Amino acid sequence: MLYAAARDNRLIWQGTDGFALLEPPLVRPRAPRWWGLRHALADRADRNWSTVVLSAPPLLAFLCVLALLPFRALWWTAIILLFIVVIYVAAFLTVALLRPLFSRRPRGPAPVQLQLLSGEHWTMTLFHQVNPARIDELFDRVRERLRELLIAETATFGRLTGTEVTEARVSKSLVCRHDGITTSTARERIAARHGGPAGHDGFSISPFEAHPDDAERTPGRPIAFVRLYFFGLTAVLLMLAQTLSSEERGACAQVTCTRAASSYWDALTWIGYEVVWRQPPHTDPVTGWAVVLGWVLTPLLPLTVLVSLTAALRHWRYLDAIRPDKGGTHVHTRLLIVTVTETERDAVITAFEDYVRADATPSFTHKVPKIRLGEIAGTEIFLIQAAIAGAIGAATVSSVVADAIRDLKPHCAIIAGICYGLKPAEQKLGDVLVSSVIRDLDYGKFEEVAGNLRLRDRGERVAPSPALHLASLAAQRGWQLESGIRVRFGEMLSWNKVINSGLVVEALRERYPDAIGGDMEGSAFHAAVRWAGIEGIVIKSICDWAESKSDEFHETAAANSARFVLHLVKIGALGSARRAPA
């Protein structure tokens, strides 16, 4: 197994104290390759080991039986080998089928779900690292190796079909079997890092960048052992009928037999009656071979009934295991949350981590680093942070959001964080402001009129996503009752300048009397989401009045904005915003 894995590049090696093994899905397309007969045999045996264990010994025994048939003196040896084959197959299949009934493990869908996941996803079946400080390093190498294998395989299939693959996104998940992790420290670390759904104590799921638009995979059925059992049983009975008829004809050649099963059809009929514990009419075999065969056939009926009941139970468990997957757990919406400052980023991470009870997962596989916050109510949430406040620069909202949308292909985006308020008589610090209109103040025209300098606005006045706007309106009352924090809707100003002047604020209030607040990134954010053709809206919280700035209320305001975004997600309000990106 290790030899085949090493040749396939599925063995991740740090040394004798640290290595891991990846196993491919049971059913997957494979690129044709030839590394020699030894590798081909090892690879086939590794991928079909259960079949090899079940079929190889009986097949060798059958070949020996066929080789002994021409020699009448060795027929009893062939008969003994045939009985050994029957006992081996019956015992093997019986143990495999009855093990779930008498297993001491707690019953539930987890074992079946693990079998289904292993059928369609890659599995980490072995993980050994004695140094606790290198556990995360080895696991990261496992994920990266899987990414390389999948991308290389995709490129190979592309070349075979005349297609050049220039960019690929891994959407599979890595299934980590806990019984293959050799140390308790590594098992706890991996389970905490990528914990599976509730009740899946035997494995963890490490997801990659799955997208809601990816084709939904239907779980494959588990291997039908009952079909294999009946097929093998039928084949053995047909061969026994041939042997019985030969024995009966040989015995009747010396004495007169009127009821012997000397023909193949009579022998097959007699065996069928014996299986169901009945004496066939007009047939009475005369050889000792037939007597022994009748004793051997006696337990087949209860064994077959037991096998059938066990198979029905396994199929029932299989249906129970896949039923939740058919009931709406598939992610339907992907949300991108945009922040600028560290305070805004940390507030969003804290709010979502506290709710999903799992650590946020950073990823650096694309141009813009992103943080996966989890899946809530059918929505997969990602967070990005722009490096520079404002709308102009290489790492500002305009460029960062555009690149992130191109990589993640979200259905909607929300820029969350802090802003300034413009109506202190009506508002309070910490109130959440949701944009119903964004007015861009960066673009304008200076004119001289009657010796005075006048600024004429030429920037856009853009409405946010109607779907997100309506969703926020619908969620407003419930949020206010739950948190005691007001949510206000109205025009928000976007100006690429830090305001810390009462004179400027008064001028803004006089010029834009309907404005409820403002920030530095709203217009750039809306430009990026509109160009990408996805839904977008600004949801921020008041941290000051832009007259005498301080950082005293930044954390509270950022937390209020993040909690309202979380409220929208967890009540399922973003489902209406799902629209295929342009």
N, C-alpha and C positions, 0 to 999 in steps of 0.2 A: 504493500500500500504506500509506504513511504517512498519507494523507488519510483512508482508511477506518478506520485504527487510531485516529486522533485523534478522529473522530466517535464511535467506539465506546468512547472513554475507555481504550483499550489502549496509548496512547502516554504514557509517563512522562517528563516534560520538566523538566530542570533548566536548560536553556540549550543553546546549540550545542556546548558542551564536555561535556555530560552528558545522555544520554537513553537510554531502553530501550524495547523493543517486546515486547508480549505477543501470542501467537497462541493462539486457542482450540483445543480438540480438533477433530480432523477430523470426528468424529461426536458431536453434542451437540444437545439440544433448545434451541431459540432462542425467546425471547419476541418476538412480532410487533411490529414498529415500522416507522415510515415517516418518513424524514427527507428525502424528495425522491428524484427519479429518479436524479440524479447519484450520491448516496450509495448507493442500491440497486445500481446498476450497478457502482460501485467495490467495494462489499462482496462482490457475487457474483464478480467477477473476482479479487479478492484471495483468497477462500476456495477458488476452483476454478481457480487459475492454470495448473496442469499440464493440465487438461482444455481450457482456453482455448487454450493454445499448441498442443495436439495437434489440436483439432477446428476451431478458427476458420479457419485458412487452407484446409483441405480443404473446409469448408462453403461458404466464399465461392467457391472454384473450382467446386464442384458447381452452385452457383446460376448462375454464369456459363455453365457447360456447358448447363444447362437453357435459359438465355436464348438460346443460340446454335443450339440444335437446330432451330428453325423455319426457319433460313436455311441452305440446303444449301451455299451457297458458303463458309460459315464452319465447315463440319464439321471440316476439318483443324485449325483453331484449337481447336475443342472437344476433338478427340482429343489434341492436345498438352497441353492443360490437364488432361485425364484422366490422361495418363501422368505429369505432374508430381505430381498428387495421389497416385498409386500410389507413386511414388518417395519422396515426402515422408513418407507414413505408414510405409512400410517402413523407411526410414532412421531415422525418429524412434523407432519401437518397437525396432528392432534395437539402436540405441545405448543406449537405456534398459535393455534386457535384458542386453546384453553387457558393460556397464560394470562390474558386480560381478565378472565373470570375469577381466577384465584390469586391475582396479584394483590399485594398488601398496599400498593400505592393508592391514594385517595382517588375515587372515581370522579370523572368529569371529562370535559371535552379537551383538556390540555394535551394529552398524548396524541389524540387524533389530529388536533390543530398543528402540533409539531410535525406530524407525518405529512400533513398537507403542505405546510410551509416548506419543508425540506424537498417536497416534490417540485416546487416552482421557484425557490430562492436558493442562493448559495448558503452553505452551512459551515460554521467553524466547529469542527468535530473534536479538535484537540488544541489545547492551549496550555503551555507549560512555561512558567517563568518563576524561578525561585527568588529572584530579587524584587521586592515590592516596589523599588524605585523605578524599575523598568517595565512595569506592567502596562502603563499607558502608552509607552513608546512602542512596545510590541503590538498592542492592539491597534494603534494608529497605522503601523506598518501593514497589519492584516487588511485593514480597510483600504489602504492605498494600493496594496497588491491586487485586491479584488477589483478596484477601479481600473487598474492597468490591464488586467486579464479581460475584463468585459469590453473595454475600448479596443484592445488589440483584436479580440474576436470579431467585433463589429467591423473594424477596418478590413479584416481578412475576408469576411463575407461580402463587403463592398467591392473589393477587388475581384472576387469571383464572379460577381454580377455586373461588373463594368461600372461600378459607382465609386466615386472617391469620397470618403468620409473625412471631412475637415474638422468637424467638432461633434462631440458626443456628450450626452448627459446621462449619468448612471441613475436609473430610477428604481432599481431593485433594492431589496433590504437584505441585510446579513443576519442570518439566524445563528445565535450563539448558544450551543448546548452546554448547560451548566455541568452535566455529568462528564464532559470532556475537558473541563478545567481542573487542573491537578492540584491547585492550592486553594484553600478557603479565602485567603486574602484576594487573590485574583478573581475568584468567583464573586465575592462581595463587591469588588471594585467595578467589574463589568456589569453586574446586575444593577448597581446604583447609577452607572453611567448611561446605560441603555436598558432600562427596565421594561419588560414586556407588559401586556395588559394584565388586569387583575386576575389572579388565579393561575397565571402561567409561571409557576415557580421553577419549572424545569428548563426554561430557556429565556433568553432575552432577544429583543429585536433591535438591531442597529440600522436605522433608516438612512437612505441616501436622499437625493433631491427628487422625490416623487412629485408629480404634477397632476392636478385633477383632470387634465385633458388626456392623460395617458390612458391607453386602452385598459379597461378593467379586466383583470385576469380571473377566470373561473377556476376555483380550486379543482385539481384533478382528483379522481376517485382513488382511494387506497387500493392496493393490489387485492384482487378478488381471490383469496386463497381457496374459497369454496369451489370456484370454477376449476382451479388447478387440481383440487382433490378429486372431483368427479371425473375429470379428464384422465388423471392417473389411474383411478380405480377402474374406469371402463377399459383402459388399455391393458391393465393387468388381467382383468377377467376375460378379455378376448384371447389373450395369450394362454391363460389357463385352460380355456375351452379347447384350444388347439392341442395342448399337451394331453388333456383328458381323453379326447377322442382318439388320439394316437395310442395311448395306453390301452383303451378299451378294444380297439381293433386288433392290437397285438395279442390280447388275452383271448379274444373270440376266434382267433385263427387256429387255436389248438382245441377249443371246446365249442359246442353249439350255444349261442347266446341269443335269446329272444327279446330281452328287455334292456340290453346294454346300450350305453350312450356311445355307440361306435361312430356315428356321424357327427360332424361339427355342429350342426343345428341342434341335435339331441343333447350334446354335451353343453351347449350354451343355454338351452332351455333348463336343463337340470341345475346348472349353476345359478340361474336366476331364481328358481324355486327355493334352492337352499339358502340364498341370501335372505329371503323373506320367511324362513323357517317353515317351509312347507315341502311335502313330498310330491315330486312331479308325477303325473299319471303316465302309465305305460313306459316308465323308465326306471331301471334298477341296475346301476353300475355294479360290476363284479370285481373290480381290482381293489387292492389295498390303497393304492394311490387315491382313488375316489373317496374312500372312507376318511383318510387324513385330510383331504381337501374339504370335505364337508365340515369337519371340526374347525378348520381354519376360517371357513366362510361364516360361521355362526356369529361372531361378534361384529360383523360388518354392518348389520342393520342398526343396532344401538349407536355404533360409532358414527354412522352417516347421519343419524338424527341429531346427535350431539354436535357434529360439525355444522350442520345446517342451522341449528339454533344459535350457535356461537357466531356464525357469519351474519345472521340476521341482527344479533345484538351489536356487532361491530358496525354494521351499516346504519343502524339506528343512532349510534354514537357519532358516526360520521355526519349524518344529517343534522344532529344537534350542534355539532361543531361548526358547520358552515352556515347555519341559520342566522347567527348574529351578523355575519358578513353580508348576508342578503338583506338585512334589515335597516340599512342606512348608515353603517359606520364608515362608508367610503367618503373620503374628503371631497367636498363639492366646490369649495371656494378657497382661494389662496389670497391672503392679505399681506401687504407690505406696509410696515410701519416705519416712518422716517423720523429721525431725530437729528439734532445738531450738537447740543452740548452734552458733556458727560453726565450732568444732573438729569437731563431728559432721558438719556439712554438708560441710566441706572434705575430710574423710576419705572420705566416700561418693563425692564427685566425683572425687577422685584415684584411688580404687580402680577405678572404672568407666572413667574416661578412659584409664588405663594399659592396661586390657584391650581396649577397643574401638578404641584408637588414633584417637580423634576427640574433638574438644572438645565438652563438654556445652553444650547449647543452651538459654538461658533464654527464657521466653515470658511476656508480660505481657498476654495477651489476655483473661484471666479475672480474677475478683476476687482469687484467690490466685495470685501468681506461681509458676511452676513451672519446673523445669529438666529437660529431656529428656536422659537418659543414654544412649539408644541402644536397640538391639534385640539380644538375646542369646538363643539357643536357643528361638526362638519367643515370647519375652517382651519386651514394650516397657516400659521402666523410666522412671518419672518421680520426681523428688525435690521435696519442699516443705520449708520451714523455718518453724516457729512462732516468733513474735517474742519470746514471754515463756515462761519455764519455769514449770511448774506446770499446774494444771487450771482456774484461775479467771482470767478476763480476756477482753478483746475479741479479742486475737490469740494466744491460747493454743491448745494442741493440740485441745481440744474443738471450738472454732469453726472453726479453720483446716482441720482434717481433714474436717469435715462439708462445708465449701464446696468443698474440693478433690475430694472424692468426687462431689459433685453435678456438677462441671464435667468431670472426667476419666472418671467411671464405670469405675473399675478393678475387676478381679476379686479382687484381694487387696491387703493393705496390711501393711507391717512398720514398726514404729518402732524405729530403730536409734540407737546412741550409747553413752553412758557411764552407769554406775550404781555403787552401793556394794555391797560384799559383806558378808555376815553370818557367814561361817564361815572366818576366817583360818587356822585350823588345817588345813583341808581345801582351801582355795582359794588361788590366787595372783593377784596383780595382773595384769590382762590376760586372765584367763579369760573366756570367753564364756558368758553366762547366757541361757537360753531359758525363757520362762515356760510352765509347765504349768498354773499357776493364778495369777490376779491377785487380791490381796486389797486392797480399798479401805479405807484407815484414816481417810479424811476424815469419814465419817459415823459418829456414835456417840451415846451417851446417857450423861450423867453422873448417877449415883445416889449417895445417901448411905445407907450401910449400916453400922449400929452406930457411928455417929459418924465413919466413914471415907468418903472420896470414891472412888467406883469408876466406871470407864469401861466401858460395855458396847458392844461392836462392833455396828453396825447396817449397815455397808457391805456391798456385794456381794462375793462370792467367785466369780469368773468364770473359766471355762476358756477357753483360746484356741481358735483354729480347729483342729479335729481334723486336717484335711488338712495345714495348715502344720506342726502339731506332729509328725505322722508323717513328713513330709518332712524336718524337721530331725533327727529321730532317725535316719532312714535315711542322712543325709549326715554324721552325727557322726563315724563312724570314719574315713572317707576324709579328712575335713578335718583331724582330729587327726594322722593319719599324714603328711599333706602339710605342715601348718604347725607341728606340735609344740605347738599351743595347745589346752587342754582346753575342751570344751563341756559345760556342766552344765545339767540340767533340774530344775525344782522350783518351789516357790511363791515368788512375788515380791510384795513389798509396794509399795503406791502411796500416798504421803502427800504432800500439798501443802505440805510444809515442808522447808527445808534442814536437815539433821541434821549437827551438828558437836559431838557430845557423847558421851563414853564411857558416861555414865549412861543416856542415852536408848537407845543401842545395846544395852546390857545388858538394859534393860527389854524391848526388842523381841525379843531372843533368847529371853528367858524366856517372854514371852507367845506368841511364834510360833516354836516350836522347829524347824518344818519349813521356814521361810523361808530362801532362799539369798541373797537380795539385795533391793534396792528402788530405786525412783526416784520422781519427782514427777509423771509424766505417764501411767503405764501404764493406770490406771483410766479416765481421760478418753479416751485413745486407743481403748480397748476399747468404751466407750460409743458413740463415734462410728461405729465400723465395724459394731457390732452393729445399731445403728439403721438403717444403710444396707443391711444384709443381705449384707455381703461378708466374706471371710476376713481374719483379722488375728491378729498375734502380736507379742510383745515380744522383741527380740534385742538385748541390750546387753552391754557388757564392763566388768569391774570396774576402776575407776580409783582407789578408796580404800576405807577401812573405816568412813567416816563418823565418825571419832573425832578426827582431826587433819587437816583438809582442806588440800590443796594442788593446784595445777594441773600438778604434775610429770609425772603419768602419764596425763593426759587424752588427748594425741595418740595414744599407743600403744594405749590402750583403744578409742578411737574407730576407729582403723584396724583393729583386730582385729574389731570388730563389723561394720564395712563389708565387710571381706574375707570374713567368713562368709556375709553376705547375697549377695555376688557369687558365692560358691561354690554356694549354693543355686540361683541363677539359671543359671549356666553349665552345671551338670550336668542341667538340665531338671527340677529337683525341684518347681518351682512349677506344672507342667502339671496336676497333680492338684488344685490349688486353684482351677481355673477354674470359676466358677459365675456365672450371670447375676445381676447386681445386682438387688436388690429395687426 
